[in-house]
Amino acid sequence: MNELTWTPELELEDTPRVVALGAFDGVHLGHQSTITRVRRLARERNAESTVLTFDPSPREFVDGVRQTGRRLTTRPEQMCRLREIGVDTTVVIEFPGQIRTIEPEDFVRDVLVGQLRATCVCASESHRFGRNGAGDLSLLQKLAERYGFEVVVVTPVDIHDHRISSTLIRELLSHGNVNRAGALLGRPYSIVADVVSGQGLGTGLGFPTANLRIPSEKLVPHHGVYAGVAGKATGECQVIEQPRPAAINVGTAPTVGRHSRVVEVHLVGVQCDLTGAAINVQFLRWLRPEQAFADRGALIEQITRDVAECGTVSCEVMEACAAGHHAEQPPFDS
């Protein structure tokens, strides 16, 4: 995939393109459906499939201030997902920047038609474009007649009577519903992060953990204990090198008196030193909320039960993947 950053001076090859417009945060099943359609339309027209997106999305800003902890996929993660789907070219508009001053018609004439040479543009009914988001689907369709390209309206995708959207996935994760979020994403929700030195509290309890430095823009699921899969991240797309069952704790560890939020990962089985490494952590199932225990002994007993359950859940998923099945997605209404 050809990945480019937009500038007013950007020059592309003179080839027709079918362009998908949107933020595409998460590259969830709805996005995948849209991009699959874009690729099909491009093949039919002997054109190039192209995604035009933003980093960060304008929706991440409130009163002009970017909000942290909202992204389902960081920019590298998003680019890898688009590459896996088979997009020919992705053009990223860095926001805010010069793009925010461009009027809607100028955006269509100069960017979509002039630079991208779009012959077909795919957009949702809610898509906005141009300065202050003044352009809408109706205007895009009118301008398409003027400048000679086709507009394809992207229809939403539903699963289990729920409309797939990045907003819904964020809401599910904020309540710890990682299995439901995974059902909409089409894969487990994951975090790729560097391992940093911690206070050694897990080691002192007999369960050493890797403490993660989470990118500021990345959304972290609700406080609690989760079953998952983790391991060292490798390659351009940071896939798990050797997947291992993992117990994941998100929170403040109230029993041992910690105050700031951390994400800790305990690899089930033989331990290895992960300090300084980047690891990929996949959230499979919520186990329980974070809670305070009467003493360290009670905490250790609960962690032992958590780790045993994490091992069972994670092994079931990895065995299913090895057999050629999709990763487990529990019933959406569980």
C-alpha positions in Angstrom: 0.0 0.0 0.0 1.2 3.5 -0.8 0.9 5.7 2.3 1.0 9.4 1.7 0.5 12.6 3.8 -1.6 15.2 2.2 -0.3 18.7 1.4 -1.6 21.2 -1.1 1.4 20.4 -3.3 0.8 16.6 -3.3 1.2 15.2 -6.7 -0.1 11.7 -7.6 0.1 9.7 -10.8 -2.5 10.5 -13.4 -4.7 7.5 -12.8 -8.4 7.3 -12.0 -9.3 6.5 -8.4 -12.2 5.2 -6.4 -12.0 7.1 -3.1 -13.4 6.2 0.3 -13.8 9.2 2.7 -13.9 8.8 6.5 -12.0 8.6 9.7 -11.9 4.7 9.7 -10.8 4.5 13.3 -10.8 0.9 14.3 -11.1 -0.4 10.7 -14.1 -2.4 12.0 -16.4 -4.7 10.1 -18.4 -1.7 8.7 -15.2 -0.1 7.5 -14.1 -3.4 6.0 -17.3 -3.7 4.1 -16.9 -0.2 2.7 -13.3 -0.8 1.6 -14.2 -4.2 0.1 -16.8 -2.4 -2.0 -14.3 0.3 -3.0 -11.8 -2.3 -4.1 -14.6 -4.0 -6.2 -15.6 -0.7 -7.8 -12.0 0.1 -8.5 -11.5 -3.2 -10.3 -14.6 -2.7 -12.4 -13.3 0.8 -13.5 -9.7 -0.2 -13.9 -8.9 2.4 -11.1 -6.9 2.6 -8.0 -8.6 2.0 -4.6 -7.9 4.9 -2.3 -8.7 5.9 1.3 -8.7 9.5 2.3 -8.6 9.8 6.0 -7.6 12.1 8.9 -5.0 11.9 11.7 -6.3 12.8 14.2 -10.0 12.8 13.3 -11.7 16.2 13.7 -14.1 14.4 16.0 -11.3 13.9 18.6 -11.4 17.7 19.2 -13.7 19.4 21.7 -13.6 23.2 21.8 -10.4 23.0 19.8 -8.6 20.7 22.2 -7.7 17.2 21.3 -9.1 14.6 23.7 -6.8 11.8 24.8 -7.7 8.1 25.1 -10.2 8.0 22.2 -8.5 6.2 19.4 -9.3 2.5 18.7 -6.3 2.3 16.4 -3.2 4.4 16.4 -2.0 5.6 13.0 0.5 2.7 12.5 -2.2 0.2 13.5 -4.8 1.8 11.2 -2.3 1.7 8.3 -1.5 -1.9 8.8 -5.2 -2.8 8.9 -5.8 -1.0 5.6 -2.8 -2.6 4.1 -4.1 -6.1 5.1 -7.4 -5.4 3.4 -5.7 -4.5 0.2 -6.1 -0.8 -0.2 -3.8 0.6 -3.0 -3.3 4.0 -1.6 -4.1 5.8 1.6 -3.8 9.6 1.9 -3.7 11.0 5.4 -4.8 14.5 6.1 -3.1 15.7 9.3 -5.6 17.7 11.4 -5.7 20.5 12.3 -3.8 22.1 9.5 -4.3 23.8 6.1 -7.2 21.5 5.3 -9.4 23.2 8.0 -9.4 26.5 6.0 -10.5 24.9 2.7 -14.1 25.6 1.6 -16.2 22.5 0.7 -16.3 23.1 -3.1 -12.5 23.9 -3.1 -11.9 20.6 -1.3 -13.9 18.7 -3.9 -12.4 20.5 -6.9 -8.8 20.8 -5.8 -8.3 17.7 -3.6 -10.7 15.0 -4.7 -10.7 15.8 -8.4 -7.6 17.8 -8.9 -5.1 15.8 -6.8 -6.7 12.4 -6.4 -8.5 12.3 -9.8 -11.5 10.7 -8.2 -14.0 9.1 -10.6 -16.0 7.7 -7.8 -16.3 8.7 -4.1 -17.8 6.6 -1.4 -19.1 8.3 1.7 -21.6 7.7 4.5 -24.8 9.8 4.9 -23.2 11.5 8.0 -19.9 12.5 6.4 -18.9 16.1 6.6 -16.1 17.9 4.7 -14.6 21.3 4.1 -14.1 24.2 6.5 -16.1 23.8 9.8 -17.6 20.6 8.3 -19.9 22.7 6.2 -20.1 20.2 3.4 -22.5 17.3 3.6 -23.6 14.4 1.4 -26.2 16.5 -0.4 -23.6 19.0 -1.4 -21.1 16.3 -2.4 -23.7 14.8 -4.8 -24.4 18.3 -6.3 -20.7 18.9 -6.8 -20.2 15.4 -8.3 -22.5 16.4 -11.1 -20.6 19.6 -11.7 -17.1 18.0 -11.6 -17.9 14.7 -13.2 -17.6 11.9 -10.7 -20.0 9.4 -9.1 -21.0 9.3 -5.5 -21.7 6.0 -3.8 -23.6 6.2 -0.5 -22.1 3.8 2.1 -24.8 1.9 3.9 -24.2 1.0 7.6 -23.6 -2.6 8.6 -25.6 -4.2 11.4 -24.6 -7.2 13.6 -27.0 -8.8 16.0 -29.4 -5.9 15.5 -26.7 -3.4 16.5 -25.3 -0.8 14.0 -21.5 -1.0 13.8 -19.8 2.2 14.5 -16.6 3.4 16.1 -18.6 5.3 18.7 -20.5 2.2 19.8 -17.2 0.2 20.1 -15.7 3.0 22.3 -18.8 2.8 24.5 -18.5 -0.9 24.8 -14.9 -0.8 25.7 -15.5 2.0 28.3 -17.8 -0.5 30.1 -15.4 -3.5 29.8 -17.4 -5.3 27.1 -14.3 -6.4 25.1 -16.1 -9.4 23.7 -18.8 -7.3 22.2 -16.3 -4.8 20.9 -14.3 -7.6 19.3 -17.5 -8.8 17.6 -17.9 -5.5 15.9 -14.2 -5.1 15.1 -14.0 -8.6 13.6 -11.0 -9.3 15.8 -10.0 -8.9 19.5 -9.4 -5.3 20.7 -5.6 -4.9 21.1 -3.1 -2.5 22.5 0.5 -2.4 21.2 2.8 -0.7 23.8 6.3 -0.6 25.2 7.1 -2.4 28.4 8.4 -0.2 31.2 9.8 -0.8 34.6 7.2 -1.0 37.4 7.3 -1.2 41.1 7.7 -5.0 41.2 4.4 -5.5 43.0 3.3 -8.4 40.8 6.6 -10.2 41.3 6.3 -9.7 45.0 2.9 -11.5 44.8 4.3 -14.4 42.7 2.8 -13.1 39.5 5.3 -10.9 37.6 3.8 -8.5 35.2 4.8 -6.3 32.2 3.8 -2.7 32.8 2.8 -0.9 29.6 3.4 2.6 28.4 0.1 3.3 26.6 0.1 5.8 23.7 -1.8 8.9 24.9 -4.3 8.7 22.1 -5.2 5.0 22.6 -8.4 4.0 24.3 -7.9 1.7 27.3 -10.8 -0.5 28.4 -12.6 0.0 31.7 -10.9 -0.9 34.9 -10.9 -4.6 35.6 -9.3 -8.0 35.0 -9.4 -9.5 31.5 -8.4 -12.8 29.9 -6.3 -12.3 26.8 -3.4 -13.2 24.6 -0.1 -11.3 24.5 3.5 -11.5 23.4 6.3 -9.6 21.9 5.2 -7.5 18.9 7.2 -8.0 15.7 7.3 -6.8 12.1 5.7 -3.7 10.6 2.3 -4.6 11.8 3.4 -5.6 15.3 1.8 -9.0 15.3 2.3 -11.3 18.3 5.5 -13.3 17.8 4.7 -16.2 20.1 1.1 -15.8 21.4 0.7 -16.6 25.1 -2.3 -16.7 27.4 -2.4 -13.6 29.5 -4.1 -12.1 32.5 -4.6 -8.4 32.0 -5.2 -5.9 34.8 -6.4 -2.4 34.1 -6.6 -0.1 37.2 -5.0 1.1 40.3 -4.5 -2.0 42.4 -6.3 -0.7 45.5 -5.1 -3.5 47.8 -1.5 -2.5 47.5 -2.3 1.2 47.6 -1.4 2.4 44.2 -3.2 5.5 42.9 -2.4 6.1 39.2 -3.9 3.9 36.5 -1.7 1.2 34.9 -2.1 -1.7 32.5 -0.3 -4.8 33.6 0.1 -8.1 31.7 1.0 -11.4 33.3 2.0 -14.1 30.8 0.7 -17.4 31.9 3.4 -20.1 32.2 7.1 -19.7 31.9 8.2 -16.1 32.3 10.5 -14.1 30.1 12.0 -10.6 30.5 10.0 -8.2 28.4 11.5 -4.9 29.7 12.1 -2.5 26.8 10.2 -4.7 24.3 7.0 -3.8 22.5 4.2 -6.2 23.2 0.8 -6.8 21.6 -2.0 -7.4 24.1 -5.4 -8.7 22.9 -8.4 -8.4 25.2 -10.7 -11.5 24.9 -13.0 -11.6 27.9 -13.9 -9.5 31.0 -13.5 -11.6 34.1 -14.2 -9.3 37.0 -14.1 -5.7 38.2 -11.1 -4.3 40.1 -11.6 -4.7 43.8 -9.9 -4.2 47.1 -9.1 -7.3 49.2 -8.8 -7.7 53.0 -5.1 -8.7 52.8 -2.4 -9.9 50.4 -3.3 -13.5 51.0 -6.8 -13.0 49.7 -5.5 -11.0 46.8 -3.1 -13.9 45.9 -5.9 -16.4 46.0 -8.0 -14.4 43.6 -5.1 -13.8 41.2 -4.4 -17.5 41.2 -8.0 -18.2 40.2 -7.9 -15.3 37.6 -4.7 -16.7 36.0 -6.2 -20.2 35.8 -9.3 -18.9 34.1 -7.2 -16.7 31.7 -5.2 -19.8 30.7 -8.3 -21.7 29.9 -10.0 -18.9 27.9 -6.9 -18.0 25.9 -5.9 -21.6 25.1 -9.4 -22.3 23.7 -9.1 -19.2 21.4 -5.6 -20.1 20.3 -6.5 -23.7 19.6 -9.5 -22.5 17.5 -7.2 -20.2 15.5 -4.7 -23.0 14.9 -7.5 -25.2 13.6 -8.3 -22.5 11.0 -11.3 -20.9 12.8 -11.8 -17.3 13.5 -10.9 -16.0 17.0 -13.6 -16.7 19.5 -16.3 -14.1 19.6 -18.8 -14.8 22.5 -22.5 -14.2 21.9 -23.1 -10.5 21.4 -25.7 -10.3 24.2 -23.7 -12.2 26.8 
